[in-house]
Amino acid sequence: MLFITSLSPSHHNADIQLDAVNSWIALGNKVQSFNTPAEIEKLQAFAELVEFIPVSNPDETGLADFNRPLVKITHMINCFRQQTEHETCLLINSDIELLPEHDIMQAIEEGAKTHFILGKRWNYQTNKRNMSYEPYGIDFFALNKQNAALYPENRIYCMGECFWDYWIVCYPLIGKYPMYAVHERFGIHKVHQLQWKQETWHRLYGYFKDEMCKHIGGFENSGDMYSNVYALYQHFIARANALPLPDRFEPETTHTKKTENRFEEDFFVDELLMNVKQRFNLKIKGLLHVGGYDGVEMKIYSDLGINKVVFFEPLKSNFEKLLKNVAPFDGVTCHPVALGKKECEMPMFVEVKNGGMSSSLLQPKLHTEFYPHIPFDVSETVKVVTLDSYRYADCNVLVMDTQGFELEVLKGAKKTLKTIDYIITEANLDEIFEGCAKLTQLTDFLDKAGFTLIQFTQNEFLWGEAFFMRKEIAIQHYRDKLKNNAFTHAPAITA
């Protein structure tokens, strides 16, 4: 596939661009970089890796608008349309490294023949095993000759400045062209210093709003630009179907590592909560923990100043351990039930090799292949009730560790969700348990309930931990950061 970018000779992390380009080539792609002749001279380290497309005409750059020779997006698209060798291309920011997921790359190549495709990124600081989902940025786009013809000439949007990523999605949206979104962890991004200015972001927002308000609703009735941008991003994601992928399970290892009496496949809610509480200054009144297991998180909850905690744990042996471990703490309530969308009794698939923490109301599927040493050889009938059957309006954090049953819990918690501000949950990217909800399904359901996905940290076996925040709280958080110029990465990071 043809990859189109614009390498920056002054990028804060030059090595990242080199890693990014090498990752694209490793996936079997050809790379073209649009640059001025002066920039090409400074980018000779890439000469053997990419084909440079010289941009000599100042009118094809944003020099007049940004005092930098940034290349116009429409110039890149027009050049692609004139090529005969490639029927599809991927327009990508120069600091986005792609993981060696050949099946995702093949799916993008195939999907781009009939769909416009947008791809989101995952951020990391230093350790690539500790990534978080970027809730705003869109960093790569697959086009074909048909949807590339949708774009009008435009002088303002350039790779390296803000809002081109939103602009490029708008015209397929307006033209009702079919769209796919890549939700999987594929494009990754090392957080770095901003390469755009806040005043430019504000100026380009005004330009973007003036151009798009006649085509896309939502701008006319609100003067709040941060809410508008947030709502528009959510609209993009809701409009695009998930990129269809083949069966991706090919485990390389199946091992378990025990650390501090926990196993590698455990759900480390306490670590995630400590992280996001500090980063987002969470205002926690009380916490509902569904799938309490043995309640060892209670010490962390107490250390964090959470004085009201409610645990739900259906298995008898686990519930006994739970009661014992939370006994030293005040303000704790425990219920020996499972939660779901309706009141009933259900058989639970129970394992004992992992201490019962992997037990589920769903039959294990990929779990048995990832962790073959953990058999589910016991069954226990448990009582299931809805969260809405309780009245815990004074708790605004929901934690779920239910081994794939999370969506069923949420379906029985529609009233309770109105009082929740933050959700931390285990989430799957594939059928770890048979019929389990995947991250995209949880995101879609919670989007309709007023939440947005802020962070997802994946482990090595297609599941991980997700953090959702109520939309208005998230908007205010990012609005404050923009006003204080406190971003370490941007909603629209570019090369």
C-alpha positions in Angstrom: 0.0 0.0 0.0 1.2 3.5 -0.6 1.9 5.5 2.6 1.8 9.3 2.3 3.3 11.6 4.9 5.4 14.7 5.4 8.5 14.1 7.5 9.5 16.9 9.7 13.2 18.0 9.8 12.6 19.7 13.1 10.6 17.1 15.0 11.2 16.9 18.7 11.7 13.2 18.5 13.6 12.5 15.2 14.2 8.9 16.1 10.5 8.3 16.4 10.0 9.3 12.8 12.7 6.8 11.8 11.0 4.0 13.9 7.7 4.9 12.3 8.9 4.8 8.7 10.7 1.5 9.3 7.5 0.0 10.9 5.5 1.0 7.8 8.1 -0.6 5.4 8.2 -3.8 7.6 4.5 -4.2 6.8 5.3 -4.2 3.1 4.4 -0.6 2.2 5.9 2.0 0.0 6.4 5.5 1.6 6.3 8.9 0.0 7.1 12.0 1.9 6.1 15.5 0.7 8.7 18.1 1.5 10.3 21.3 0.2 13.7 20.9 -1.4 15.3 22.6 1.6 13.7 20.1 3.9 14.7 17.2 1.8 18.3 18.2 2.2 17.9 18.0 6.0 16.2 14.6 5.8 18.9 12.6 4.0 18.8 10.0 6.7 15.5 8.9 5.2 16.7 8.9 1.6 17.0 5.2 1.2 13.7 4.5 3.0 11.2 6.9 1.3 10.5 8.5 -2.0 10.6 12.3 -1.5 8.1 14.3 -3.5 9.5 17.8 -3.8 7.1 20.6 -3.1 8.6 23.7 -4.7 5.5 25.9 -5.2 4.8 28.0 -2.0 1.1 28.0 -2.9 1.1 24.2 -2.2 2.3 24.9 1.4 1.0 26.8 4.4 4.0 29.2 4.4 1.7 32.3 4.1 -0.6 31.1 6.8 1.7 29.5 9.4 5.2 30.9 8.4 6.2 27.3 7.9 6.3 25.4 4.6 3.8 22.8 5.8 2.4 20.8 2.9 -1.3 21.2 2.1 -3.4 18.1 2.5 -5.2 18.7 -0.7 -1.9 18.8 -2.6 -1.1 15.3 -1.2 -4.5 14.0 -2.1 -4.4 15.4 -5.6 -1.0 13.9 -6.3 -2.3 10.5 -5.1 -5.3 10.8 -7.5 -2.9 11.4 -10.4 -0.9 8.3 -9.7 -1.7 5.1 -11.7 0.4 2.6 -9.7 -1.7 2.7 -6.6 -5.5 2.6 -6.2 -5.4 3.2 -2.4 -3.2 5.1 0.0 -2.8 5.7 3.7 -2.3 9.3 4.8 -0.4 9.1 8.1 1.3 11.4 10.6 5.1 10.9 10.5 5.4 10.0 14.2 2.8 7.2 14.2 4.5 3.8 14.5 2.5 0.8 13.4 2.7 -2.5 15.3 3.6 -5.6 13.3 0.0 -6.7 12.9 0.0 -7.9 9.3 -3.6 -9.0 9.5 -4.8 -5.5 10.4 -2.7 -4.1 7.6 -4.2 -6.5 5.1 -7.7 -5.7 6.4 -7.0 -2.0 5.8 -5.7 -2.6 2.3 -8.8 -4.6 1.5 -11.3 -2.3 3.3 -9.8 0.8 1.6 -11.0 -0.5 -1.8 -14.6 0.3 -0.8 -14.5 2.4 2.4 -12.9 5.4 3.9 -10.9 4.3 6.9 -9.9 6.3 10.0 -7.4 5.1 12.6 -6.9 6.1 16.2 -3.7 6.0 18.1 -2.5 4.6 21.4 -0.1 6.8 23.5 2.8 5.8 25.6 5.4 7.6 27.6 8.4 5.3 27.6 7.1 1.7 28.0 5.2 0.4 25.0 3.6 -2.2 27.2 1.8 0.6 29.1 -0.3 2.4 26.5 -3.5 4.4 26.8 -6.1 4.9 24.2 -6.2 8.5 22.8 -9.8 9.7 23.1 -9.5 12.5 20.5 -6.8 12.1 18.0 -7.1 10.5 14.6 -3.8 9.9 12.9 -4.1 7.8 9.8 -6.6 7.6 7.0 -7.0 5.1 4.1 -8.4 6.5 0.9 -9.2 5.3 -2.6 -9.5 7.1 -5.9 -13.3 7.5 -5.5 -13.4 9.0 -2.0 -10.3 11.1 -2.7 -12.3 12.9 -5.3 -14.7 14.2 -2.6 -12.3 16.9 -1.3 -12.5 20.5 -2.6 -9.4 22.6 -2.9 -8.4 24.1 0.4 -5.6 26.4 1.3 -5.5 26.1 5.1 -5.2 22.5 6.2 -1.7 21.2 6.3 0.0 18.2 7.8 1.8 19.5 10.9 -1.1 21.8 12.1 -4.5 21.3 13.7 -7.8 20.2 12.4 -6.8 18.6 9.1 -7.5 15.3 10.7 -11.1 16.3 11.4 -11.5 18.0 8.1 -10.5 14.9 6.1 -13.2 12.8 7.8 -16.0 15.4 7.2 -16.3 15.0 3.4 -16.8 11.2 3.4 -19.3 11.9 6.2 -21.1 14.6 4.2 -21.0 12.4 1.0 -22.4 9.4 3.0 -19.4 7.3 1.9 -19.0 4.0 3.9 -16.5 4.3 6.7 -14.5 1.9 8.8 -12.6 2.7 12.1 -9.6 0.9 13.3 -10.2 0.4 17.1 -7.4 -2.2 17.7 -4.0 -1.2 19.1 -2.2 -0.7 15.8 -1.0 2.9 15.5 1.1 3.9 18.5 2.5 7.3 19.5 5.2 8.4 21.9 4.0 11.4 23.9 6.1 14.5 23.1 6.1 18.3 23.3 3.4 20.0 21.4 4.3 21.1 17.9 1.4 23.6 17.5 0.4 26.7 19.3 -2.8 27.2 21.3 -3.7 30.4 19.4 -3.4 28.5 16.1 -5.7 25.8 17.4 -8.3 28.5 18.2 -7.9 30.2 14.9 -8.2 26.9 12.9 -11.2 25.9 14.9 -13.0 29.1 13.8 -12.1 28.4 10.2 -13.2 24.8 10.5 -16.5 25.8 12.1 -17.2 28.4 9.4 -16.6 25.9 6.7 -18.4 22.9 8.2 -21.4 24.3 10.1 -23.4 24.5 7.0 -22.8 20.7 6.4 -22.7 19.2 9.9 -25.1 20.1 12.7 -23.9 20.9 16.2 -22.0 24.1 15.7 -24.9 26.5 15.4 -26.4 26.2 18.9 -23.2 26.3 21.0 -20.4 28.7 21.3 -18.3 26.1 23.3 -15.6 25.0 20.9 -14.3 22.3 23.1 -17.7 20.6 23.4 -18.2 21.0 19.7 -14.9 19.3 18.9 -15.6 16.5 21.4 -19.1 15.9 20.0 -17.8 15.9 16.5 -15.2 13.2 17.3 -17.8 11.1 18.9 -20.0 11.5 15.8 -17.1 10.3 13.6 -16.6 7.2 15.6 -20.4 6.4 15.8 -20.7 6.9 12.0 -17.9 4.4 11.2 -18.2 0.6 11.5 -15.4 -1.4 13.1 -12.9 -2.6 10.5 -13.6 -6.3 9.9 -10.7 -8.5 10.9 -10.1 -12.3 10.5 -9.7 -14.6 13.5 -6.6 -13.1 15.1 -5.7 -15.7 17.7 -2.3 -17.1 17.4 -0.8 -17.3 20.9 2.9 -17.4 21.1 3.1 -18.3 24.8 0.8 -19.6 27.5 2.3 -18.9 30.9 1.3 -17.4 34.2 3.5 -15.3 36.4 2.5 -14.9 40.0 3.4 -11.6 41.6 2.3 -10.6 45.2 -0.2 -13.4 45.3 -1.8 -12.4 42.0 -1.5 -13.9 38.6 -0.6 -12.2 35.4 -4.2 -12.4 34.0 -5.5 -10.6 37.1 -7.3 -7.2 36.8 -5.2 -4.6 38.6 -8.0 -2.1 39.3 -6.1 -0.6 42.2 -3.1 0.4 40.0 -5.3 1.9 37.3 -7.4 3.8 39.9 -4.4 5.3 41.5 -3.1 6.4 38.1 -6.3 8.0 36.8 -7.2 9.6 40.2 -3.9 11.5 40.2 -4.0 12.3 36.4 -7.6 13.5 36.3 -8.0 14.6 39.9 -11.1 12.4 40.4 -13.7 13.5 42.9 -14.7 10.2 44.4 -17.7 10.0 46.8 -18.2 6.2 46.9 -17.3 3.1 44.8 -19.3 0.1 43.6 -17.0 -2.9 42.9 -18.7 -5.6 40.9 -16.8 -8.9 41.0 -15.1 -8.3 44.3 -13.3 -11.6 44.5 -11.3 -11.4 47.8 -11.5 -7.6 48.3 -7.8 -7.0 48.5 -8.2 -3.7 46.8 -9.9 -2.3 49.9 -6.6 -1.2 51.4 -5.8 0.9 48.3 -9.4 2.3 48.3 -8.9 3.3 51.9 -5.5 4.8 51.2 -7.1 6.9 48.5 -9.6 8.3 50.9 -12.6 6.3 49.6 -14.7 5.7 52.7 -17.8 4.1 51.1 -17.3 0.9 49.1 -19.8 -1.7 48.1 -18.7 -5.1 46.9 -20.7 -7.7 44.9 -19.2 -11.2 44.8 -21.4 -14.3 44.1 -19.1 -17.3 44.8 -19.3 -18.6 48.3 -15.6 -19.3 48.8 -14.6 -15.9 47.4 -17.3 -14.1 49.5 -15.9 -15.6 52.7 -12.4 -14.3 51.8 -13.9 -11.0 50.9 -15.6 -10.6 54.3 -12.4 -11.4 56.1 -10.3 -9.0 54.1 -12.6 -6.0 54.4 -13.4 -6.5 58.1 -10.8 -4.0 59.4 -12.3 -1.2 57.3 -15.3 1.0 58.0 -17.9 2.0 55.4 -17.9 -1.3 53.5 -20.9 -3.3 52.4 -20.8 -6.7 50.7 -23.5 -8.5 48.8 -23.2 -12.3 47.9 -24.7 -11.9 44.4 -23.8 -11.5 40.8 -25.1 -8.6 38.7 -26.8 -8.8 35.3 -29.6 -7.4 33.2 -32.4 -9.3 35.1 -33.0 -11.2 38.3 -32.4 -14.9 37.9 -30.2 -17.8 38.8 -27.3 -18.9 36.6 -24.6 -21.5 36.7 -21.1 -20.1 37.0 -18.1 -21.6 35.4 -15.6 -21.9 38.3 -11.9 -22.5 38.3 -9.8 -23.2 41.4 -6.2 -23.2 40.0 -6.2 -19.4 39.8 -7.9 -19.0 43.2 -11.4 -18.5 41.6 -10.6 -15.1 40.2 -11.1 -16.2 36.6 -14.5 -17.7 37.2 -17.3 -16.4 34.9 -21.0 -16.6 34.1 -19.8 -17.2 30.5 -18.2 -20.3 29.2 -14.5 -19.8 28.7 -13.4 -19.7 25.0 -10.0 -18.2 24.2 -9.2 -18.2 27.9 -8.7 -22.0 27.8 -6.1 -21.5 25.0 -4.3 -18.6 26.6 -4.3 -20.2 30.0 -4.6 -24.0 29.5 -3.4 -24.7 33.0 -6.5 -23.1 34.4 -9.4 -25.6 33.9 -13.0 -24.6 34.6 -14.0 -27.9 36.2 -16.6 -26.8 38.8 -20.0 -25.3 38.5 -21.9 -23.3 41.1 -25.3 -21.8 40.7 -25.4 -18.2 41.8 -28.1 -15.5 42.3 -28.2 -12.7 39.7 -29.8 -9.3 40.4 -29.6 -5.9 38.8 -27.6 -3.1 40.1 -30.7 -0.9 39.7 -32.4 -3.0 42.4 -30.1 -1.3 44.9 -30.0 2.4 45.8 -26.4 3.7 45.9 -26.8 7.2 44.5 -23.9 8.3 46.8 -21.4 6.2 44.9 -20.0 7.8 41.7 -17.4 5.2 40.7 -18.2 1.8 39.1 -15.6 -0.9 39.0 -16.3 -4.1 37.0 -14.3 -7.3 37.0 -16.8 -9.8 35.7 -14.9 -11.9 33.1 -16.8 -10.8 30.0 -20.2 -10.1 31.7 -19.7 -6.4 31.9 -22.3 -5.4 29.3 -24.9 -7.5 31.0 -24.1 -5.7 34.3 -24.5 -2.3 32.5 -27.8 -3.3 31.0 -29.2 -3.8 34.5 -27.7 -0.5 35.7 -29.2 2.1 33.4 -30.7 4.1 36.4 -27.5 3.8 38.5 -25.3 5.0 35.6 -27.0 8.4 35.9 -25.2 8.9 39.2 -21.9 7.4 38.1 -19.0 9.7 36.9 -16.2 7.2 36.4 -16.1 3.6 35.3 -13.1 1.2 35.5 -13.7 -2.1 33.9 -12.0 -5.2 32.5 -12.6 -5.2 28.7 -11.9 -7.8 26.0 -10.8 -7.4 22.4 -11.9 -10.9 21.4 -14.0 -13.8 22.8 -12.0 -14.6 25.9 -15.3 -15.9 27.2 -18.0 -17.1 24.8 -20.3 -14.3 23.7 -18.5 -11.7 25.9 -18.8 -8.1 25.1 -15.8 -6.5 23.4 -14.3 -3.1 24.1 -16.1 -1.6 21.1 -19.5 -2.8 22.4 -18.9 -1.4 25.8 -17.7 1.9 24.3 -20.9 2.1 22.1 -23.2 1.3 25.0 -21.5 3.8 27.4 -21.4 6.5 24.7 -25.2 6.4 24.6 -25.2 6.6 28.4 -23.1 9.7 28.4 -19.5 8.3 28.9 -16.4 8.4 26.8 -13.4 6.1 26.8 -10.3 7.9 28.2 -7.8 5.1 28.5 -7.4 1.4 27.6 -4.3 -0.5 28.7 -4.0 -3.9 27.0 -2.2 -6.9 28.3 -0.5 -9.4 25.9 -3.6 -11.6 25.5 -6.4 -9.5 23.9 -7.9 -8.0 27.0 -7.1 -5.2 29.3 -8.4 -2.4 31.6 -10.5 0.5 30.4 -11.3 3.8 32.1 -14.4 5.7 31.1 -15.4 9.2 32.2 -18.7 11.1 32.1 -18.5 13.3 29.0 -19.2 16.6 30.6 -16.4 16.0 33.1 -14.0 14.9 30.4 -14.8 18.0 28.3 -14.2 20.3 31.3 -10.9 18.5 32.1 -9.6 18.9 28.6 -11.0 22.4 28.3 -9.0 23.4 31.4 -5.9 21.8 30.0 -6.2 23.7 26.8 -6.8 26.9 28.6 -3.7 26.3 30.7 -1.7 25.1 27.8 -1.0 22.0 29.8 -1.1 19.3 27.2 1.9 17.0 26.8 0.2 15.6 23.7 -2.5 17.0 21.6 -5.9 15.9 20.4 -4.5 16.2 16.9 -0.8 15.5 17.2 0.9 15.9 13.8 4.3 15.5 12.3 
